[in-house]
Amino acid sequence: MKSYNRSDRISQQIKRELSEIIQRNEIKDDRLSGLISITNVQVTGDLRNVKVYFSVYGEEAQKVGTLAALENATGFLRGELCRRLGIKFAPELAFKLDDSLERGDRITELLEKIKNEEV
């Protein structure tokens, strides 16, 4: 049975809380558009630094805008995370665009093309 350390638990909580904040439109920024999903959260052992990986289903302009909006809302998000998680120190947030879902879609599309040509 796998035991979870504190940083693993906090990373799951951060992922859940950030997803909820975005889903409920608590960030008032017009650049947040398209389908936004928090795909992964990595927390350092001292809980001071957090990398947040997110994906946006949409055009390149939407991705860039979403990244800018999230970076602009970092202060708000840090405060909300402290309040919601009951932690003393607000972790530094670094947002990273995760395009693995789109790469997976592209690979599936290519495999379908290959399959259809062989039949």
C-alpha positions in Angstrom: 0.0 0.0 0.0 1.4 3.4 -1.0 1.8 6.0 1.7 1.4 9.6 0.7 3.6 12.4 2.1 2.3 15.9 2.9 3.4 17.4 -0.4 1.5 14.8 -2.4 -1.7 15.5 -0.4 -1.2 19.3 -0.8 -0.6 18.9 -4.5 -4.0 17.1 -4.9 -5.7 19.7 -2.8 -4.2 22.5 -4.8 -5.2 20.9 -8.0 -8.8 20.5 -6.8 -9.0 24.1 -5.5 -7.5 25.7 -8.6 -9.9 23.7 -10.8 -12.8 24.9 -8.7 -11.7 28.5 -8.8 -11.4 28.4 -12.6 -14.6 26.5 -13.1 -16.6 28.9 -10.9 -15.1 31.9 -12.8 -13.7 33.5 -9.6 -10.9 35.0 -11.7 -12.5 38.0 -13.5 -10.4 38.0 -16.7 -11.7 38.0 -20.2 -8.6 36.1 -21.4 -9.8 33.0 -19.6 -11.6 31.3 -22.4 -11.9 27.8 -23.8 -11.9 24.6 -21.9 -9.3 24.9 -19.2 -8.1 21.9 -17.2 -5.5 21.6 -14.5 -3.6 18.5 -15.5 -0.9 18.2 -12.9 0.5 20.0 -9.8 4.0 19.5 -8.5 4.8 20.8 -5.0 8.3 20.9 -3.6 9.0 19.2 -0.3 9.1 22.4 1.6 5.7 23.4 0.1 7.1 26.8 -1.0 7.0 26.3 -4.8 4.3 24.8 -7.0 4.3 24.1 -10.7 0.8 24.0 -12.1 0.3 22.3 -15.5 -2.8 23.2 -17.4 -4.3 22.6 -20.8 -6.5 24.7 -22.9 -8.6 23.3 -25.6 -8.7 26.0 -28.2 -6.6 28.2 -30.4 -3.1 29.3 -29.8 -4.3 32.8 -28.9 -6.5 31.4 -26.2 -3.6 29.4 -24.7 -1.4 32.5 -24.6 -4.2 34.5 -23.1 -5.0 31.9 -20.5 -1.4 31.7 -19.4 -1.2 35.5 -19.1 -4.5 35.6 -17.1 -3.3 32.9 -14.7 0.0 34.6 -14.2 -1.8 37.9 -13.6 -4.0 36.3 -11.0 -1.2 34.7 -9.1 -1.5 36.9 -6.1 -5.2 36.3 -5.8 -4.7 32.5 -6.3 -2.0 32.4 -3.7 -4.2 34.1 -1.1 -7.2 31.8 -1.9 -5.1 28.7 -1.6 -3.8 29.8 1.8 -7.3 30.5 3.0 -8.9 27.4 1.6 -6.1 24.9 2.6 -5.3 26.5 5.9 -1.6 26.7 5.3 0.7 29.4 6.8 2.7 30.3 3.7 1.4 31.0 0.3 3.4 28.9 -2.2 5.0 30.5 -5.3 2.9 29.5 -8.3 4.5 28.8 -11.7 2.1 28.0 -14.5 3.1 25.8 -17.4 1.1 25.0 -20.5 0.6 21.3 -20.9 -0.1 20.3 -24.5 0.0 16.5 -24.0 -3.8 16.1 -24.5 -3.5 17.8 -27.9 -0.5 15.6 -28.8 -2.5 12.6 -27.8 -5.4 13.7 -30.0 -3.0 14.2 -32.9 -1.4 10.8 -32.5 -4.9 9.2 -32.4 -5.9 11.0 -35.5 -2.7 9.8 -37.3 -3.3 6.2 -36.2 -6.8 6.4 -37.5 -5.5 7.6 -40.9 -3.0 4.8 -41.1 -5.7 2.2 -40.1 -8.1 3.5 -42.7 -5.4 3.4 -45.5 -4.5 -0.2 -44.7 -8.0 -1.5 -44.9 
